[in-house]
Amino acid sequence: MSKVESTNAKTVKTTVYLPDGLRREVKKHLIDTGETMSAFTAMALQKQLEFDNSRAGRKRLEEKSKVERLNDVIRGLAKDQ
Protein backbone atom coordinates (compact mmCIF):
# COMPACT_ATOMS: atom_id res chain seq x y z
CA MET A 1 0.00 0.00 0.00
CA SER A 2 1.45 3.41 -0.93
CA LYS A 3 1.62 6.37 1.40
CA VAL A 4 -1.39 7.88 -0.37
CA GLU A 5 -3.53 4.78 0.05
CA SER A 6 -2.83 4.27 3.76
CA THR A 7 -6.11 3.84 5.60
CA ASN A 8 -4.49 4.73 8.93
CA ALA A 9 -3.50 8.21 7.80
CA LYS A 10 -5.08 11.14 9.59
CA THR A 11 -6.65 13.64 7.21
CA VAL A 12 -6.65 17.39 7.76
CA LYS A 13 -8.67 20.00 5.91
CA THR A 14 -6.47 22.28 3.80
CA THR A 15 -7.47 25.12 1.50
CA VAL A 16 -5.66 25.34 -1.83
CA TYR A 17 -6.03 28.27 -4.23
CA LEU A 18 -5.79 27.38 -7.92
CA PRO A 19 -5.85 29.39 -11.13
CA ASP A 20 -9.41 29.31 -12.45
CA GLY A 21 -8.55 27.49 -15.69
CA LEU A 22 -6.72 24.74 -13.83
CA ARG A 23 -9.54 24.45 -11.30
CA ARG A 24 -12.09 23.98 -14.09
CA GLU A 25 -9.92 21.42 -15.88
CA VAL A 26 -9.40 19.42 -12.68
CA LYS A 27 -13.09 19.61 -11.77
CA LYS A 28 -14.04 18.24 -15.20
CA HIS A 29 -11.49 15.45 -14.84
CA LEU A 30 -12.83 14.54 -11.40
CA ILE A 31 -16.41 14.41 -12.70
CA ASP A 32 -15.35 12.29 -15.69
CA THR A 33 -13.32 9.84 -13.59
CA GLY A 34 -15.36 9.81 -10.38
CA GLU A 35 -12.25 10.56 -8.31
CA THR A 36 -12.38 12.79 -5.25
CA MET A 37 -10.42 16.01 -5.04
CA SER A 38 -8.69 14.68 -1.92
CA ALA A 39 -7.50 11.48 -3.60
CA PHE A 40 -6.46 13.33 -6.77
CA THR A 41 -4.53 15.97 -4.80
CA ALA A 42 -2.84 13.41 -2.56
CA MET A 43 -1.70 11.43 -5.62
CA ALA A 44 -0.41 14.54 -7.39
CA LEU A 45 1.48 15.76 -4.33
CA GLN A 46 3.00 12.31 -3.72
CA LYS A 47 4.17 12.12 -7.34
CA GLN A 48 5.75 15.58 -7.06
CA LEU A 49 7.58 14.61 -3.88
CA GLU A 50 8.84 11.43 -5.54
CA PHE A 51 10.03 13.47 -8.53
CA ASP A 52 11.75 16.02 -6.29
CA ASN A 53 13.63 13.15 -4.63
CA SER A 54 14.73 11.76 -8.01
CA ARG A 55 17.96 12.80 -9.70
CA ALA A 56 16.14 15.05 -12.19
CA GLY A 57 14.05 16.58 -9.41
CA ARG A 58 17.09 17.34 -7.25
CA LYS A 59 18.77 18.98 -10.24
CA ARG A 60 15.67 21.15 -10.84
CA LEU A 61 15.61 22.17 -7.17
CA GLU A 62 19.35 22.98 -7.23
CA GLU A 63 18.86 25.20 -10.29
CA LYS A 64 15.93 26.93 -8.59
CA SER A 65 18.08 27.53 -5.52
CA LYS A 66 20.85 29.05 -7.68
CA VAL A 67 18.36 31.43 -9.29
CA GLU A 68 17.03 32.48 -5.88
CA ARG A 69 20.57 33.15 -4.60
CA LEU A 70 21.38 35.22 -7.71
CA ASN A 71 18.16 37.20 -7.25
CA ASP A 72 19.15 37.90 -3.63
CA VAL A 73 22.56 39.19 -4.78
CA ILE A 74 20.94 41.41 -7.43
CA ARG A 75 18.47 42.81 -4.86
CA GLY A 76 21.35 43.51 -2.50
CA LEU A 77 23.30 45.33 -5.20
CA ALA A 78 20.23 47.36 -6.18
CA LYS A 79 19.75 48.48 -2.57
CA ASP A 80 23.35 49.66 -2.38
CA GLN A 81 22.90 52.04 -5.31
C-alpha positions as CSV (number, residue, x, y, z in Angstrom):
1,M,0.0,0.0,0.0
2,S,1.5,3.4,-0.9
3,K,1.6,6.4,1.4
4,V,-1.4,7.9,-0.4
5,E,-3.5,4.8,0.1
6,S,-2.8,4.3,3.8
7,T,-6.1,3.8,5.6
8,N,-4.5,4.7,8.9
9,A,-3.5,8.2,7.8
10,K,-5.1,11.1,9.6
11,T,-6.7,13.6,7.2
12,V,-6.6,17.4,7.8
13,K,-8.7,20.0,5.9
14,T,-6.5,22.3,3.8
15,T,-7.5,25.1,1.5
16,V,-5.7,25.3,-1.8
17,Y,-6.0,28.3,-4.2
18,L,-5.8,27.4,-7.9
19,P,-5.9,29.4,-11.1
20,D,-9.4,29.3,-12.5
21,G,-8.6,27.5,-15.7
22,L,-6.7,24.7,-13.8
23,R,-9.5,24.4,-11.3
24,R,-12.1,24.0,-14.1
25,E,-9.9,21.4,-15.9
26,V,-9.4,19.4,-12.7
27,K,-13.1,19.6,-11.8
28,K,-14.0,18.2,-15.2
29,H,-11.5,15.5,-14.8
30,L,-12.8,14.5,-11.4
31,I,-16.4,14.4,-12.7
32,D,-15.3,12.3,-15.7
33,T,-13.3,9.8,-13.6
34,G,-15.4,9.8,-10.4
35,E,-12.2,10.6,-8.3
36,T,-12.4,12.8,-5.3
37,M,-10.4,16.0,-5.0
38,S,-8.7,14.7,-1.9
39,A,-7.5,11.5,-3.6
40,F,-6.5,13.3,-6.8
41,T,-4.5,16.0,-4.8
42,A,-2.8,13.4,-2.6
43,M,-1.7,11.4,-5.6
44,A,-0.4,14.5,-7.4
45,L,1.5,15.8,-4.3
46,Q,3.0,12.3,-3.7
47,K,4.2,12.1,-7.3
48,Q,5.7,15.6,-7.1
49,L,7.6,14.6,-3.9
50,E,8.8,11.4,-5.5
51,F,10.0,13.5,-8.5
52,D,11.8,16.0,-6.3
53,N,13.6,13.2,-4.6
54,S,14.7,11.8,-8.0
55,R,18.0,12.8,-9.7
56,A,16.1,15.1,-12.2
57,G,14.1,16.6,-9.4
58,R,17.1,17.3,-7.2
59,K,18.8,19.0,-10.2
60,R,15.7,21.1,-10.8
61,L,15.6,22.2,-7.2
62,E,19.3,23.0,-7.2
63,E,18.9,25.2,-10.3
64,K,15.9,26.9,-8.6
65,S,18.1,27.5,-5.5
66,K,20.9,29.0,-7.7
67,V,18.4,31.4,-9.3
68,E,17.0,32.5,-5.9
69,R,20.6,33.1,-4.6
70,L,21.4,35.2,-7.7
71,N,18.2,37.2,-7.3
72,D,19.2,37.9,-3.6
73,V,22.6,39.2,-4.8
74,I,20.9,41.4,-7.4
75,R,18.5,42.8,-4.9
76,G,21.4,43.5,-2.5
77,L,23.3,45.3,-5.2
78,A,20.2,47.4,-6.2
79,K,19.8,48.5,-2.6
80,D,23.3,49.7,-2.4
81,Q,22.9,52.0,-5.3
